[in-house]
Amino acid sequence: MSGQTYKNVICTLGPSTGERIILGAHYDVCGNQPGADDNASGVAGLLELARLLHTEEANLKYRIDLASFCLEEPPFFKTESMGSAVHAKFLKKQGVTVKAMICLEMIGYYSEEKGSQRYPVPGMDAIYPDKANFISVVGDLNQNQLVAHVKKFMLAGSTIDVQSLNAPSSIPGVDFSDHLNYWANGYPAVMITNTSFYRNPNYHQVSDTIDTLDFAKMGEVVKGVYWAVLQL
């Protein structure tokens, strides 16, 4: 790509054959900024999931690929150059069966202030919390079963409030990460996110720094995803 080489970094655990579970998070940032929430928080979550799942490797029912993707951010977003697009197409070409893909996209920023959470569609604030203190499981209209499963077991395995949304990808934000490329290749996928720019004022800014992250809540997100993966 423009004379540069970019790579996905993938760790594999569990059986060598059979269905796979893909856990992913992009490691690039948008421009010259720290990217603590977007998306170092997701990568940190992925690394902790690798550590936790490694302790259960002998008991894993499915192969788990933990993938850190390149080139998620603009100008590559929604192009064939995205690391996740290359990965998803490769899996499809190889005939790999994917049981689920779970994408970690910004899991570090939270707020207890009233009105700190915004939504893409008027009226959603009557259904969902107005405080940005929860994590969300997001899928399109074809992901009802996977969204429900992940939400159920995240709630069972952690103390963080978990909200969920199934909506068309035409709603801004629903397909704003690497999971969209697995949908495009016919694989079930969800995004775990703090809702990005709908709450974090530091999105794509130099102020997206480590001191704005809530590590306790991040830890609960990881615990929840870990439990949901084990129950798939």
Secondary structure, DSSP 8 states (H G I E B T S, - for coil): -TT-----EEEEES-SSS-EEEEEEE---SSSS--IIIIIHHHHHHHHHHHHHHHTGGG-SSEEEEEEES--STTSTTSTTSHHHHHHHHHHHTT--EEEEEEEE-------STT----SSTTGGGTS-SSS--EEEEE-TT-HHHHHHHHHHHHHH-SS-EEEEE--TTSTTTT-STHHHHHHTT--EEEEES-GGGT-TTTTSTT--GGG--HHHHHHHHHHHHHHHHT-
